[in-house]
């Protein structure tokens, strides 16, 4: 019976599956508007096509939760959404299946944005961390991170993600480093010291955020005058608020799907990921939330109004910086430790 089930599960995407074997697939996202978009664009269509029931779980990127499952041999998460630096580190640590070499995935590489296919995962959308503000609360619109640090011209609290990633890059941009030179500068001890010294100047004015839903809440309530934020979180509430995005100085990245090592049914996870990368699914996701497709054929199919809010829109992309996942895989642990120690100091 097990052999029959394994054979049935190896069928190509598009075959009709019954509800019998491995009927549940747990897919873990980062929640919020992103999760809602994934449910509509990915989970529900996949269930309708295959009969496989998607269990939608979520987490805040705590890789320890993946590690304990792998280390104890009790993997309950089939497919997990990860940011690219976390993906690289988890892959190096042997926590993930090597799905990038699977034919079903590798053959799609030429259809996707460069860098989407990684050894242990596949990027499935492009997103940006940007400067956001409430136009109802500010008389003058900020134009970039220099303004974010200007507490005289823009008095009041501002919010940054509680972590080294993105925060250090923004600090260097505010200190005059050209976007193209950010990671060159940040890779040196002098550059890191410079970033923390710049953060010192704004520390009393910072209200930290840790979950993606918090920046739009802080901005809408007037708790802060500006915030770093995920562009999709801001776009999701723009119909009911006057929150706006400054693309200049934004950092764009991909979120990837990965499969934890030792999962009971990696083939089903691969089929799900393959379905997510198809043109129609990519278009549907971008229509739900203002994140950019990794499938290049899907980009021009998205409504023009929606594209203007996407990080992959040509006009928006020109003023942003690509996240250097390799830098954060190499330096992330040390810089996060330093950041945490700095954050608790009075």
C-alpha positions in Angstrom: 0.0 0.0 0.0 2.8 2.4 0.9 4.5 1.8 -2.5 1.2 2.6 -4.2 0.9 5.8 -2.3 4.5 6.8 -3.0 3.9 6.2 -6.7 0.7 8.3 -6.8 2.4 11.1 -5.0 5.2 11.3 -7.6 2.8 12.2 -10.4 3.4 15.5 -12.1 1.6 18.7 -11.1 -1.9 18.8 -12.6 -2.8 15.1 -12.0 -5.9 14.5 -10.1 -5.2 13.6 -6.5 -7.7 12.0 -4.1 -8.1 12.9 -0.5 -6.7 9.7 0.8 -2.9 9.8 1.2 -1.2 12.7 2.9 -4.4 14.8 2.5 -3.0 17.6 4.7 -0.1 19.9 3.9 0.9 22.4 6.6 2.2 25.6 5.0 3.7 28.2 7.3 3.7 31.9 6.4 4.5 35.1 8.2 0.8 35.9 8.7 -1.2 39.1 8.1 -2.1 40.4 4.7 0.7 38.2 3.2 -1.0 35.1 4.6 -4.4 36.2 3.4 -3.0 36.7 -0.2 -1.3 33.3 -0.1 -4.6 31.6 1.0 -6.5 33.1 -1.9 -3.8 32.8 -4.6 -2.0 29.6 -3.6 -3.7 27.5 -1.0 -7.3 27.4 -2.2 -6.6 26.9 -5.9 -4.1 24.1 -5.0 -6.8 22.3 -2.8 -9.3 22.7 -5.6 -7.0 21.2 -8.1 -5.4 18.4 -6.1 -7.8 17.7 -3.2 -4.9 18.2 -0.8 -6.1 20.2 2.2 -3.7 23.1 3.2 -3.4 23.8 6.9 -2.3 27.4 7.2 0.0 28.0 10.1 2.2 31.1 10.7 5.3 32.3 12.6 7.5 35.3 13.0 10.6 33.7 11.4 11.9 32.1 14.6 14.2 29.5 13.1 14.6 27.8 16.4 11.0 26.4 15.9 12.2 24.8 12.6 15.4 23.5 14.2 13.8 21.8 17.1 11.5 19.9 14.7 14.4 18.8 12.6 16.6 17.9 15.5 13.9 15.8 17.2 12.7 14.1 14.0 9.2 15.4 14.5 8.7 17.7 11.6 5.1 18.9 11.3 5.7 21.9 9.0 5.8 20.7 5.4 6.5 24.1 3.7 7.9 27.1 5.5 8.2 30.7 4.3 11.6 32.2 5.0 13.5 35.4 4.2 16.6 34.8 2.1 19.2 35.3 4.8 17.4 32.8 7.1 17.1 30.4 4.1 20.9 30.5 3.5 21.8 30.0 7.1 19.3 27.1 7.6 20.6 25.5 4.4 24.2 25.7 5.6 23.1 24.2 9.0 21.5 21.2 7.3 18.0 22.0 8.4 16.4 22.0 4.9 15.8 19.6 2.0 17.9 20.4 -1.1 14.9 21.1 -3.4 16.6 23.6 -5.7 18.2 20.6 -7.6 14.8 18.9 -8.1 13.9 18.8 -11.8 10.4 20.2 -11.0 12.0 23.3 -9.5 15.3 23.7 -11.4 13.6 23.7 -14.8 11.7 26.8 -13.8 14.8 28.8 -13.0 14.9 30.5 -16.4 11.3 31.7 -16.0 12.0 33.3 -12.6 13.9 36.4 -11.4 17.7 35.8 -11.0 18.5 34.4 -7.6 15.0 33.0 -7.0 16.1 29.3 -7.1 18.4 28.6 -4.2 19.8 25.2 -3.1 17.3 24.8 -0.3 14.4 26.9 -1.4 12.7 29.1 -4.0 11.8 32.7 -3.8 8.1 33.1 -4.6 7.5 36.9 -4.3 9.5 40.1 -4.1 8.9 42.6 -1.3 10.5 45.7 0.1 11.1 47.3 3.4 10.5 51.0 2.9 9.9 54.2 4.7 6.2 54.8 5.3 4.3 57.8 6.8 0.8 59.0 7.4 0.1 61.9 5.1 -2.7 63.1 7.4 -0.2 63.6 10.2 2.7 65.3 8.4 2.7 68.7 6.8 5.8 67.9 4.7 6.4 64.6 3.1 9.7 62.9 3.9 11.9 61.9 1.0 14.2 59.3 2.5 16.2 58.1 5.5 18.0 61.5 6.0 14.5 62.9 6.8 13.7 60.0 9.0 16.7 60.9 11.2 15.8 64.6 11.2 13.9 65.0 14.5 13.9 68.8 14.2 12.1 69.0 10.9 10.0 65.9 11.7 9.5 65.9 15.5 8.0 62.8 17.2 8.5 59.1 17.6 9.5 57.0 14.6 9.6 53.2 14.3 12.2 50.7 13.1 12.2 46.9 13.0 13.8 45.6 16.2 16.8 43.9 14.7 20.1 44.6 12.9 18.9 43.7 9.4 17.6 46.7 7.4 18.0 49.0 10.4 21.8 49.2 10.0 21.5 49.7 6.2 19.0 52.6 6.8 21.3 54.1 9.4 24.2 54.2 6.9 21.9 55.7 4.2 20.9 58.4 6.7 24.6 59.0 7.3 25.2 59.7 3.6 26.4 56.3 2.3 25.4 55.7 -1.3 23.0 52.8 -1.6 25.3 50.9 -4.0 28.1 51.1 -1.3 26.0 50.0 1.7 27.2 46.4 2.0 30.8 47.3 1.2 30.8 49.8 4.1 28.8 47.5 6.4 31.2 44.6 5.9 33.9 46.6 7.8 34.2 47.2 11.5 34.3 50.9 10.9 31.1 50.8 8.9 29.3 48.8 11.6 30.5 51.3 14.2 29.3 54.1 12.0 25.8 52.6 11.7 25.5 52.1 15.4 26.7 55.7 16.1 24.0 56.9 13.8 21.4 54.9 15.6 22.6 56.4 18.9 21.4 59.8 17.6 17.8 58.6 17.1 17.5 56.0 19.8 15.4 58.1 22.2 12.9 58.6 19.5 12.4 55.0 18.4 9.4 52.9 19.1 10.5 49.4 17.9 8.3 47.1 16.0 8.6 43.3 15.8 5.6 42.1 13.8 4.7 43.4 10.3 1.3 44.4 11.4 2.6 47.0 13.8 3.9 49.8 11.6 0.6 50.6 9.9 -1.1 50.5 13.3 1.5 52.9 14.8 1.2 55.2 11.9 -2.6 55.2 11.7 -2.8 56.0 15.5 -0.3 58.7 15.3 2.0 56.9 17.8 4.9 57.5 15.3 5.4 60.0 12.5 7.3 57.6 10.2 8.2 54.0 10.2 10.1 51.4 8.3 7.5 48.9 7.0 6.9 46.1 4.6 5.4 47.7 1.5 2.6 45.1 1.3 1.4 45.9 4.8 1.1 49.6 3.8 -0.6 48.9 0.5 -3.1 46.6 2.2 -4.6 49.5 4.2 -4.2 52.4 1.8 -7.9 52.2 0.8 -8.9 53.0 4.3 -6.0 55.4 5.3 -3.6 58.0 4.0 -0.5 56.0 4.6 2.1 56.4 1.9 5.4 54.9 0.9 8.8 56.4 0.0 10.5 54.0 -2.4 13.9 55.8 -2.3 16.2 53.9 -0.1 14.0 50.8 0.2 15.5 47.4 0.4 14.0 44.7 -1.8 14.2 41.0 -1.2 12.4 37.7 -1.9 10.6 35.5 0.5 11.2 31.8 -0.3 9.4 28.5 0.4 11.6 25.8 1.9 11.0 22.3 3.1 12.4 21.2 6.5 14.7 18.2 6.4 13.0 15.0 7.5 9.4 16.1 6.5 7.3 13.0 5.9 6.2 13.9 2.3 8.6 16.3 0.5 7.2 15.4 -2.9 3.9 17.0 -2.0 5.6 20.1 -0.8 7.6 20.3 -4.0 4.4 20.0 -6.1 2.8 22.8 -4.0 5.8 25.1 -4.5 5.9 24.3 -8.3 2.2 25.3 -8.5 2.9 28.6 -6.7 5.5 29.6 -9.3 3.2 29.2 -12.2 2.2 32.4 -14.1 -1.5 32.4 -13.1 -0.7 31.8 -9.4 1.9 34.6 -9.4 -0.4 37.0 -11.1 -3.2 36.1 -8.6 -0.9 36.7 -5.6 0.2 40.1 -6.9 -3.4 41.1 -7.4 -4.1 40.3 -3.8 -1.1 42.2 -2.3 1.4 44.6 -3.6 4.3 42.3 -3.7 6.1 41.6 -7.0 6.0 38.2 -8.8 9.2 36.2 -9.3 7.7 34.7 -12.4 8.7 37.4 -15.0 5.9 36.5 -17.3 3.4 37.4 -14.6 4.6 41.0 -14.1 3.0 42.6 -17.2 -0.3 40.8 -16.5 -0.8 42.6 -13.2 -3.2 45.6 -13.4 -1.3 48.9 -14.0 -2.6 50.4 -10.8 -1.4 47.5 -8.8 2.0 47.5 -10.5 2.6 51.0 -9.3 2.6 49.8 -5.7 4.8 46.8 -6.4 8.5 46.8 -5.6 9.2 45.3 -9.0 7.6 48.2 -10.9 10.4 49.7 -12.9 10.1 53.2 -11.4 10.1 51.8 -7.9 12.9 49.3 -8.4 15.3 52.0 -9.7 15.5 53.7 -6.3 16.0 50.6 -4.1 18.8 48.4 -3.0 18.8 44.6 -3.3 19.1 42.8 0.0 22.5 41.0 0.2 21.5 37.7 1.7 25.0 36.4 1.6 26.2 39.3 3.7 23.6 38.6 6.4 24.2 34.8 6.2 27.9 35.6 7.0 27.5 38.5 9.4 24.0 38.2 10.7 24.6 36.4 14.0 27.4 38.7 15.1 25.5 41.8 14.1 22.2 40.7 15.7 24.0 40.0 19.0 25.6 43.4 18.9 22.3 45.0 18.1 20.5 43.2 20.9 23.2 44.3 23.4 22.9 47.9 22.1 19.1 48.0 22.2 19.0 47.1 25.9 21.5 49.8 27.0 19.9 53.0 28.4 
